[in-house]
Amino acid sequence: MTIVKKLLHTRFRVDDLARTVKFYTEILGLREVRRHQSPRGSELVFMATPNSDELIELCSFPSSGPVHVQADLVHLAFEVDSLEAFGRHLAAHGMTFSDGPVYREGGGGFAFIDAPEGYEVELIEPAHQQDASK
């Protein structure tokens, strides 16, 4: 018997929903798929990541007080083709990596950026497989 079937979404509560949606769409390339108000009054925006089924739910609920994200509490990790190219994309938006990039000896690497409210976002460049025909 399967207890759960699959992960559907993960919620992140935010203070500034418009700024956060802009970050996820313009910096990370996610797509807003739906938006609605919950029965208890929070505004919810669901973001889709290319090539993933799970959604990210951004939640604005001002009556619960401001968001305080402690260091190293939680992060999202996304695969990118190239950390170097992503760094240029960040620079074009006036941003830089908050940590890294760190490259691995066998190829690939990782770096971090900070989303609004201080949530960390890890960017992972996988080790690229060599073309076996060469």
KOLLUM-210901 format. One record per residue: x, y, z of N, C-alpha, C, O in turn. Coordinates in pm, whole numbers, plus 50000, padded with zeros to 5 digits. Example, Ala and Ser with C-alpha at 12.3 -4.5 7.8 and 13.67 -1.06 7.14 Angstrom:
residues 2
513194943150780512304955050780513204967050780514244966850846 512854977550708513674989450714512905000350787513415011450804 
end
This chain:
residues 134
500844988250000500005000050000500895012550000501825013550079 500595021949911501295034649907500575044449997499365046349985 501325050750086500715060350177500445073550104499325078650108 501455079050037501265090949954501595087349811502345077949786 501055094849718501255091649577502375099749513503205094249440 502415112949539503475121149482503485134949546502485139249603 504605141749535504725155349586504045164749487504335164249368 503145173249536502405182349450502975196549451503185202449345 503235201849570503795215349578504455217449713504225210049809 505265227749719505895232349842505555247049859505645254749763 505175251049980504755264850006505905272750068506625267850155 506035285150020506925294950080506105307450107505545313350014 506025311550234505305323750267506225335550242507415335150276 505675346050183506455357750143505765370450188504555370650212 506545381250199505985394250235505495401950113504425408050117 506255401750007505955409749887505725400249770506665396349701 504475396749750504125386749648504525391049508505055383049432 504285403649472504615408349337506125407549313506555403049206 506925411949409508395411449394508875397149383509785394149305 508285388249461508705374249460508315367349330509105359749274 507105369749282506685363849153507615368949042508005361248955 507965381649045508875387348945510225380248951510795377148846 510745377649070512015370549085511925356649023512785352848944 510885349149059510775335449009510545334848858510985325448792 509865344748802509635344648657510835350248581511305344048486 511335362048620512395368548544513785362848570514595362048478 514075358948692515415353948724515515338948701516505334148646 514505331448744514575316848733513825311148613514045299548578 512955319048551512245314048433511065305048464510625297448378 510535305848587509345298048620508125305048560508185316548518 507015297848559505795302848498504675302448600504485292348667 503925313348611502755313548698501655305348632501295307748517 501115295348707500075286748649498695289548705497695287248637 498625294348829497325298348883497525307049005498585307449066 496435314249038496445323649149495045323849207494055324249133 494955323449339493655324649404493835328249551494945328149604 492705331349615492705334549756492195322349833491195316349794 492865318849941492445307350021491255311250108490995323150127 490525301550160489385304550248489775312850372488945320250425 491025311650418491435319450535492005333050499492405340650588 492055336350368492425349750326493835351550272494205362750238 494615341050264495945342650207495855342550054495025335549996 496735350349991496805350649845497865340649803498985340949853 497505331949710498375320949668498685322049519497795324449438 499945320249485500385319649346501185306849329502125304249404 500815298849230501495286349203502405288049082501975292748976 503675284049100504695285748997505135271948948505325262649027 505295270748815505745258248756507175259848706507565270248653 507945249248725509325248548679509365239948553508735229348549 510105244248451510215235748332510695221648369511585220148453 510135211748307510535197748322510265191948461510865181748497 509395198048540509055192948673507535192948689506845201648636 507035183148761505605182548790505235190448915504135195948922 506135190949012505845197549139505795212649120506525218249038 504935219149196504785233549190505375239949315505555233449417 505655252749304506035260949419504865270149446504415277449358 504375269849568503255278249608503815290049687504425288249792 503605301949636503995314149705502775319349777501715320849717 502915322149905501775325649989502015339150056503015341050125 501085348350037501105361050107499975360850209498805359450174 500345362150337499365361850446499775372350549500265368850656 499575385250515500065396250599499645395650744500405400050831 498465390450774498015390350914498835380951002498715381451124 499665372450942500495363451021501835369751059502665363451124 502045382251018503285389151053504325387850944504145380350848 505445395150959506475394750856507215381350853507285374250954 507745378050738508505365650720509935367850769510575377750734 510425358650851511815358750898512415345150865512095335250930 513275344750765513895332150723515265331250790516145339550764 515445321350874516745319750939517735313750841517345306650748 519005316550861520065311850772520065296550765519895289750866 520245291450646520415277150619519235268650666519425257050702 518035274450665516855267050707516335257750597516085245950621 516185263350478515605255850367516095262050236516415273950232 516165254150131516465259950001515825251549890515505239849908 515645258149777515215251249655516445249049570517365257249572 516495238149496517625235349407517095233349265516145225849243 517715240349171517335239549030518555235848947519665240348975 518345227748846519415224448752519515235348646518505240348597 520745239048612521015248548504522015242148409522785233448449 522005246548284522965241348188524375246148218525345238648205 524495258848259525815264848279525745275448389524965284848381 526565273748491526645283948596527235296948541526845307748583 528165295748449528775307648388527705315748314527625327948330 526895309048233525835316048160524795321648256524275332648235 524485314148364523505319148460524055331448532523305340648564 525355331548558525985343248619525845355648531525625366648582 525985353948400525785365248307524325369848309524055381848304 523405360448317521965363648327521705371748454520985381748451 522285367548566522135374948690522675389148677522025398748719 523865390348619524495403548604523615412848521523525424848550 522965407348419522075415548336520885420748416520245430548377 520575414148529519485418448617520015425348743519265427348839 521305429048742521895435948857522095427248979522115432249092 522235414248959522405404849071523715397249055524315397048948 524135391049165525305382249164524975369849246523985369649320 525805359749234525665348049320525935352449464526795360949488 525215346949559525475349949700526555340749756527175343749857 526775329449689527805319849729528195311749607527325306449536 529505310649582529965302849467530085311449344530025323649352 530255305149231530105290849206531325282849254532445287749260 531035270249287532045260449323531975249549217530915243649195 533105246949153533145236749048533785224049103534735224549181 533245212649060533765199649103534865194949008534875198548890 535765187049060536875182048980536405174148858536995175348751 535355166148872534855158048762533895165448669533335159348578 533705178348691532785186248610531545190048688531205183748788 530885200148641529685204948708530035213348829531205215548859 529015218048897529235226149015527935231649069526845227649026 528055240849163526865246549225527155260849272528305264649292 526085268349289526155282049340524805285049403523835277749385 524765296049478523535300249544523205314649510524095322849486 521915317649509521425331349505520355332549613519815322549659 520065344749652519045347049754517775352149689517785362049617 516675345349717515355349649673514865360349771515415361749880 513845367849734513255377249829512915370249961512615358249962 512975377350069512775372550206513945364150256513925359950371 514955361550173516135354350219516135339450196517065332550239 515135334150129515175319850095516345317649999516545325349905 517115307050023518225303849935517755295649815516845287349826 518375298249701518125290549580519475285149534520395292749506 519565271949526520785265549478520645262849329519605258249283 521695265649256521745263149112522835252649090523975254449131 522465241749025523375230549006523615228248859522675225948782 524875228848820525295225248685525785210848692526795208048757 525085201548625525515187548632526815185548555527155193348465 527535175148593528715171348515528225166948378527365158148367 528765172948275528325169748138529055157348090530275156248101 528295148148037528875135547988529635138347858529175145847772 530805132247848531595133547727530915125847614530325115247636 531005131147494530445124247377531245111647353532435112347322 530615100047366531285086947356531825084447216532685075747201 531375091547114531835089246977533165096046949533745093846843 533665104347041534935111447019536105103347065537255107847054 
end
